[in-house]
């Protein structure tokens, strides 16, 4: 497939790797987004983004 605009495979910002199972365990234990972020040494906005946008899509894909 030919692309326009100089897109190259592997270019751009790399995704932050998350242990989502552990994030859910911490959240179910009542931990705040800030506490979860500190446990993973990542910014709080990444944890917030995961729970607000990515997690709901993952649950919908599983048919829940």
C-alpha angles and dihedrals in degrees: 000000000000117000130198129212099047099284111170128191110258095015124131135041115336117238119252110246112231133188093223095180091057090045090056092048091052092046092050088051087061098256118156124237088255093054091048091049091051091051090056096035092235133124117277092237091065091057090047092048091050095052094041102044115008103040095054090052092049090052092049091050090056091055096249 
